[in-house]
Amino acid sequence: MLKFGTSGLRGLVSELSDPVSAAWTAAFLAHLARGTPPAAVLVGRDLRPSSPRIAAACRAAIRGAGLAAIDCGVVPTPALALEAARRGVPAIMVTGSHIPFDRNGLKFYRAGDEITKDDEDGIRAAFAGPHATPGAGSGREEIAEIGSAYIARNTAFFGAGVLAGKRIGLWQHSAAGRDLTRTALEDLGAQVIALGRTDEFVPIDTEALAPSDALRIAAWVREHRLDALVSTDGDGDRPLVADETGAVLRGDALGSLAGRALGADAVACPINASTALERSGWFARSVRTRIGSPYVVEAIAGLASGGARLPVGYEANGGFLLGGTATSADGRTLAPLPTRDALAPMLAVLAAAAGARVPLSTLAAGLPQRMTASDRLPDFPDTASAPLLAALVTDAGARSRLLEGLGPVGAIDTLDGVRMTLASGDVVHLRASGNAPELRCYAEAATAEAAGELITRVLGRIAADNSRAA
């Protein structure tokens, strides 16, 4: 079943038929038409095998509405959002992000920023109404190259030569921005070692990296004597960064480090990001939100209206949002991009380490070491997760059975799912995925091993209970 999750409309490829994809596009356009109708709409896509077909259906619906459909080809999601802001037109990205290739989705952008949850409600209403059927207009189609502007935005700010002498591994896999990332790194002076390029779609989840992938990264770092290794998820809005030891920086740690490097004074991030944010004391203000970039976007806007000079946001998956203009010591500027981005945060931490003449691991060690871990139970539908989460809120016995041997619960937060802070300060957080029939589990502890053990024990117990119930 197609539905809006934490970032965009997602579902099985079989559900995103051409008529359905066109109808959702028409619904998006109908929702936009309640304001000032656009003259054109950008369409981009990732490298999933289903994405070209779905993108073509979206462009046909745009032309049917009498608008110009601008085909941007295979691009990272943030590059498409940047171009939408530059042109002042909306955009549609065909991507399922990190989820398996048998699924896909549509991510909608207004002229300049992500849609909000209110926009999602409006699009759903239009889809259910008479405007969901594509029209029979005769809008034109254009092709546009937009990647160079995305690269230039970053390289102009960080400066040519800032990564001179650095050996950076680039795990390319099937990431939409793999070639653009390489160009950006080389333009900044790095020697890039390209690794793992494939024509088969690889669903890399930067928030729950597979152990086999972590081992592969560490081996590549050793083999090629790398100063760092970088990558992204499929559509290029979630970064992955490993240091010179092969250790992968958690996305929330990367977000704090990037925010500090860019001079942010306020941060918005979801509740599942680690408490290292507050413990660091690096930022004058911080706000916690529900999980999902639309909530972070709204919180960033609130920080800006409240007087923040440079508000930023990040998610536990590493996606970074710049809510104001960053300015370097010598006056160069990085324009706002209030949508998840992978390139700017990875370049920010690489440049900060190079500027300080320290290894990336030393830079990361300056952040309070609150380690997080995450994983998921697949094929765990809402019919199973909803009663489990409800019981953990209301039934002390259910909490005790699940957390047996882990200590008492000191506090419960239900902002998004059930986040249980133990008396020890460790955290176990469970929530249903917004994009797939999965149960997500997040943990925080003093060490990565302890956080991983929490995940293993909790998910193992839930899986065993679910199996017995079946």
Secondary structure, DSSP 8 states (H G I E B T S, - for coil): --EE-SSSEEEEGGGS-HHHHHHHHHHHHHHHTTSS--SEEEEEE-S-TTHHHHHHHHHHHHHHTT-EEEEEEE--HHHHHHHHHHHT--EEEE--TTS-TTEEEEEEE-SSSB--HHHHHHHHHHHHSGGGS-------EEE---HHHHHHHHHHHH-TTTTTT-EEEEE-TT-TTHHHHHHHHHHTT-EEEEE---SS-----TTS--HHHHHHHHHHHHHHT-SEEEEE-TTSSSEEEE-TTS-B--HHHHHHHHHHHHT-SEEEEETTS-THHHHH--SSEEEEE-SSHHHHHHHHHHHHHTT-SSEEEE-TT--EEE-S-EE-TTS-EE--EEEEESHHHHHHHHHHHHHHT--HHHHHHTS---EEEEEEESS--HHHHHHHHHHHHH-HHHHHHHTTTS--EEEEE-SSSEEEEETTS-EEEEEE-SSSS-EEEEEEESSHHHHHHHHHHHHHHHHHHHHHH-
